[in-house]
Amino acid sequence: MVLKPQVSANHPNVKRARDLKTQGLKPADIGKIIGVSRATVYRYLTMEPE
């Protein structure tokens, strides 16, 4: 069983993904910039801010 690290909505990557999305970047481009997959970007963007 592999455990994934838990990322909170206040994690710097989550905040960066939101900032880049408001600038009009596509999720694939955001993923390349912050070093995560497109699916992870979508997960970040749907997280509720704490």
C-alpha positions in Angstrom: 0.0 0.0 0.0 1.4 3.4 -1.0 0.4 6.4 0.9 0.2 9.7 -0.9 1.3 12.9 1.0 -1.7 14.9 2.1 -1.7 18.5 0.8 -3.8 21.1 2.5 -5.6 23.9 0.7 -3.0 26.3 2.1 -0.1 24.5 0.5 2.1 26.8 -1.7 1.5 24.7 -4.8 -2.3 25.0 -4.3 -2.1 28.7 -4.0 0.2 29.0 -7.0 -2.1 26.8 -9.1 -5.0 29.1 -8.2 -3.0 32.2 -9.0 -1.9 30.8 -12.4 -5.5 29.8 -13.2 -6.7 33.3 -12.6 -4.1 34.5 -15.0 -5.7 32.3 -17.7 -3.3 29.4 -17.9 -4.6 25.9 -18.7 -4.3 23.1 -16.2 -1.7 21.3 -18.3 0.5 24.4 -18.4 0.0 25.0 -14.6 1.2 21.4 -14.0 4.3 21.9 -16.0 5.1 25.1 -14.1 4.6 23.7 -10.6 5.8 20.2 -11.4 2.6 18.2 -10.9 0.3 16.3 -13.2 -2.7 17.9 -14.8 -5.0 15.7 -12.7 -3.3 17.1 -9.5 -3.9 20.6 -10.8 -7.6 19.8 -11.1 -7.6 18.4 -7.6 -5.9 21.6 -6.3 -8.3 23.8 -8.1 -11.3 22.1 -6.5 -10.0 22.2 -2.9 -11.9 24.5 -0.6 -9.8 27.2 0.9 -9.3 26.8 4.7 
